Amino acid sequence: MEVKNAAVKRLFARLRERGFEHVREGHGCVFGFIDLENGSRLTDLAERASLTKQAVGEAVAELEELGYAERLPDPTDKRAKIIKLTPLGVEACLTGRALFAEIEREWADEIGEELVAGLREAAERIAALEREAVAGRPRSAA
C-alpha cells in the first residue's frame, strides 16, 4: 500500500496547490468512478468503488456542500437520483486525472515505463478482483 499512499499524497498535495484544497482522499469514490458526461447513481458509484452506499453518500453530501456535485432526478426512474459533477467538480476531476498522469510520467522517468505499466496493470487486475468479490462473483482465472 506504500505505492498507493505515495501516489495519493502527491496527488492531493498537487490538487491543493491548484486551488482544490477541500478535495480529499475520501472523495475519490466519486471522482474516480463517476460518469463525467451523464452522472451516476449512488448505488453504481458504491459498487464501482467497492464501498457501502452510506460511505459514498457521505462523500457525495460533502461534495454537494463544497459545490463540486449535485443530485438530480433520474429521468429513467423518478424515485432515483443521479449524482453529477458541477463545472467545478468536473474541473477538479480532470485536473486530478491529469496530475495523476503527470505523477506516473515522473515515476516512469525514475524507474522505467515498463515497471510503471506493470504496476498499473497489476493494480487494475487487483481492483477488478475486489469488485468481483464484493459483487459475489467467482474470481476469474489469471
Secondary structure as UniProt FT lines:
FT   HELIX           2..17
FT   TURN            18..19
FT   TURN            21..22
FT   HELIX           25..27
FT   HELIX           28..31
FT   TURN            32..33
FT   TURN            36..38
FT   HELIX           42..49
FT   HELIX           53..66
FT   STRAND          69..74
FT   TURN            75..76
FT   STRAND          77..85
FT   HELIX           87..111
FT   HELIX           113..135
//
